[in-house]
Amino acid sequence: MLMERLNKEDSRPVIPLGHGDPSHFSSFRTAAAAEDAIIDSLRSAKYNCYAPAVGILPARRAIADYLNRDLPYKLSPDDVYLTIGCTQAIEVALAVLVHPGANILLPRPGYPYYEACAAYNGLEFRHFDLLPERDWAVDLNAVEGLADENTVAMVIINPRNPCGNVFSYEHLKKTMTRSWCLDIGDEAYDNLAFGSTPYVPTRVLGSTVPVLTLGLISKKWIVPGWRLGWLVTSDPNGILRESGIIESIKGFLNISSDPATFIQVKLNLSMLEGIDNDMEFCLKLAKEESVIILPGVAMGLKNWLRITFAVEPSSLEEGLTRIKAFCQRHAKKH
């Protein structure tokens, strides 16, 4: 809409002071070390396969080590979940908190994607104001009036987007201890702080109230197109695990599709001795021949077998030879 209002007769270049992506401009470029690391990873061919749903261990360990520099307790790689940018981290965080009647507290002004995700998930959102006359501090009295027994979380963006301020440790502690739930700490602009107020990450107070820390490399490294973010459970007291939120996060992320490199084979049980179904076939095959194939029942197709051909040709040939030997050994004698 704003672009449509530009005067086409004005020959001066448009200056986009409302755009928040410095990577578009030549004076901003990520470090050569980051580019070299990506190139080395690609050329190593170690990371071309499907990764675990929560992310590969070296990356999760590196993020945990980085975040631990500011913490009075220690995160482990198991506390870290890689996401497709911070947007997916927001999606996961809100989706796992939904239950009938639940509400979430969001800052105003804030990042509008939170409202969009809350609405999509049927999660009521309630706004608490940030006070410009007090350097965009949280209106703590308003928070008291908004929260109730159905409040599942409070979102704290620090450093602030879009206001640019940084909460002091004292104000952050007062804010977090007034939320009777968990906090979602949006740290997209982690350590990008200007002025005299020291930056304190919300995860520092994880011992006071459990925190879902959201972060990414986009801002600090000026690489939003790389789409690498994370969700971290900053919860040394184990409250999120006891409440089932950890398992919900894993369940949300553990959704993947397989490539079309499989064939489905109908199992003819009438020709086999001592094998009653596809699961029994696969279990015995694994034990006797050290060959793993997937029983069709796992995909909703009872007494079918799913066999992949996306392996080394020599392994495929050897595997099929072992399957043939297995079938001959278990064939009914006529």
N, C-alpha and C positions, 0 to 999 in steps of 0.2 A: 504494500500500500504506500509506504513512504517513497519507494523507488519510483512509483508511478507519478508522484507529485513533483519529481525533479523537472527543472526547466531545461528542455532539450536545446534551447538556444544558448544556454550558458556553456561556453567552451572550456571552462575550468574543470580540472579533474575532480571527481567526487571523492570527498574525504570521509571514509566510513568510521566515524568515531563511536558508532553503536555496535560494532562488530567485535566479538570477543575471541577471535582466533588469530593470534599474532603470526602463526606459521604461514599466513598468506603473504607476509611482507619479507622482503629480502634481508632486512636487518635482524630478523629473528630466525635462527636455525639451531637445530639440536646439536649437541656435542658430537664430534667425530667418533668419540669412544662408543656412543650409543649406536651410531650407524655401523661401525665396525663389528660390534657385538651381534647385531642382526645378521650381517653378511656372514660372519663366522658360523652362526647357528644354522643358516640356510645351507651353507656349503658342507657342513658336517653330515647332513642327511640323517641326523639323529632324531629330528623332531617333525618328520613328515607323516608320521603315523597318527592314528587317533589317540588323543591324550585322555587321561582320566577326567571324569566330569568335573572334578574340583580343581584341575590344573596339574601341571607336571611338578614333581617334588622340588627340583632345583629352583624353579621360579618362586614357589611358595616359601621355600627356606630363605631365599634372598629377601623377600618382602618382610617376613617375620624378623629377620636380622635388622633390616632397615628400621622397622617400627620400634623394635626393642630399644633403640638408642635413647628414646624419650620416656621409657616406662620404668616404674618402680617394681614391676613384675615382668615375667618373661612369657612371650608368646612362642608357640611352637608352629611348625609348618601345618600341623593339623588344624590350627585355628584360622588358616588362610584359605579362601576360596576365590579362584580367579574368575573374572567375569568379562564379558564383552563390553569394555568401557565401564564407566560408572553408571550409565543408564541401566544396564542389566543388574548391577548391584542394587540399585533403587528398586527395580522390579522384584527381585528376590526378597529383599528386606520387607517390602510391604505385603507381598503375597503370602509369606509364611505367618504373618500376624493376623490374618483375616479370620474372624469368627462372627456369628450373628450378633449384631448390636455393637460391634467394636468401633472405636473411633481413634483417630490419631491427631496429634497437635502439630500444626505446621506454622512456620514463621511467615509474617507478612511485613514487608516484601520478602519474597523468597524465590526459589527456583520452581517454575510452573510444572515441571515434569512430575513432581510429587503429587500435585492435585490430579493430574491426568492418570497416574497409576492408581491412586486411591479410588478415583471414580470408576476406573475399569474393574477394580477388584471388589466394588461394592463396599468400600471402607469409608465411613463418614470422616470427613476432615474438618477440624476446627482451627481457626487461625488465632494465634497470639501475635500482638503487635510488637514491632521493634520501634523504639522511641528515638527519632532523629535528634531531638534536643538533648539526649543523653548519650550521644555517640552510638546510636542504634542498639542500645541495651535492650534486653528482654523485659517486657512489662510483666514482672513477676506476680503482681497482684492479679493480673488477668489470667495467668496460667493457673493460679489457684482456683479461679472460678470456672475454668474450662474443663479441667480434668475431673474424671469420676471413675467409678469402679470398672467401666468399660473402656477406659483409655489404655491402649496397648503400647503406645510409644510417643515420644516427643522427638522431633527432628531438630537438630542443632547444626547449623552450617557455620563452620569456623576454620579459617578465615571466612568472613561473610561474603556470600554472593547473593544479591548484587551490590551490597552497600560498601564493601571494601574494608570494613572495620575488623578489629580483632578483639575478642572477649578477654578480659583479664582473668587470671586464675580465680580470684575471689568471686567474680560475677559468674564465671562458668560453674563453679562449685555450688553457688546458691541456686543457679538455674537447674542443675542436674539433680540436686537433692530434693527439689520440689516436684519432680515428676515421679508419680507413684507407679512406675512401670520400668521399661528400659528406654535407653536413649539411642537414637540413630545419629551417629556422629559423621556428618558429611565433611570429609577432609580433602575435597578435590583440590583445594588451593593450599595444601599442607606446606607450611614453612614459607609461603609467599606472603610475608608480612612487612609492612612499612610503618614507620613511626616508632614511638617510644614504648608501646605496650608489647611485652614479650609474647610470642605465640605459644599457647599451651594446647596440645591436642586433647580432644574429648576423651580419648582412650586412656589418658593418665588417671582418670577417675573411675576406671573399670571396677575397682574394688568397692566403690561406693554404690554404684548402680551399673548393671550390665550394659555394655555398649556394643552395638553393631557398627563397626567402623567401615566407612566407604571411602575408597581412594582410587587413584589412577596415576598414570605417568604422563597424561596428556599435557597438563599445565606446566609442571616443573621442567619437563624435557621438551616442550613445544612440539608434541607429536600426537595431536588428537586423532589423526587418521590411523594410528596403529591400534586403536581400540583395545587397550589393555587396562583393565581395572581390577579391583578386588573388594571383597567383603570379608571382614575379619571379626571374629567373635572375641571381643576384649572383655573377658569374664572370668577372672581368676577364681571366683567363688563357685563356678559351675552351675549357676542358676539357669542359664540358657539350655544346658544339657538336660537338667532335671525337668525342665518344662517342655521338652520335646522340640524346641526350636532348632537345635542343631540337626536333628534327624530330618526335620522339615526342609531345611536348607539343602541338605544332601539329596533329598528326594526331588526337590525342584530342579536341581542342576543335573541330576542323573537321568536326563532324557536325551537320547541320541538316536540317530538313524543309521542304518547300515547301507553300504553301497550295493549296487546291483551286481554283485560278484558271487552270487549263490545260485544253486539249483535245488529244487525241491524234488525229492525222490519218494515215491509211494512204497511203503514197506509191505511186502507180501508175506504175512505171518504164516500162511498155510504151508509155505515151503520151508519153514524153520522149526527146529526141534528145541523145546525148552525156552522159548522166547515169546512172551505174551503181549508185549507192546513196544513202542518206540523207545521209551525210557529204559526199559530193560536191555534192549538192543545196544543202546549207546553206553550204558554202564558196563556191560560185559565187553564191548569192543574196547573201551578205554583200559580195562583191567588186563585183557588178554593180548591186545595188539598195540597199546600206547598210541591210539589214534582218537582224536576228539572230534566228534561231529555233534550237531545240535539236534535234540529230539524235537519233532514237530509240535508236540504238545506244548512246548514253551512258547510257540507262536500261535497257538489255537488250532493247530492241525494235528489231531491225534493220528498216530501210526504213519507219519511222514518223517522224512529225514532231511535236514538242511545241510548241504555240503558246499563249502566255499572253494573256489578255484583261484583265489587271490593269494597264492603262495608260490614259492619257488617251483618251477616245473618238475624238478627232480623230487621235491617233497610231495608234490601232488601225485606223481606216478608211484612213488613208494607207498603213500597212504592208500591209494586205490588198490594196490597189490595186496596190502594187509587186509583191507576190507573184504576183498575177494576170498582170501584164505579163510577169514573168519566165517564168511557165509558158507563156504564149502564145508567147514568143520561142523557147523551147526545145521546143515541141511538135513531134512528128513530122509531117512533111508526107505526106499521103495522096494 
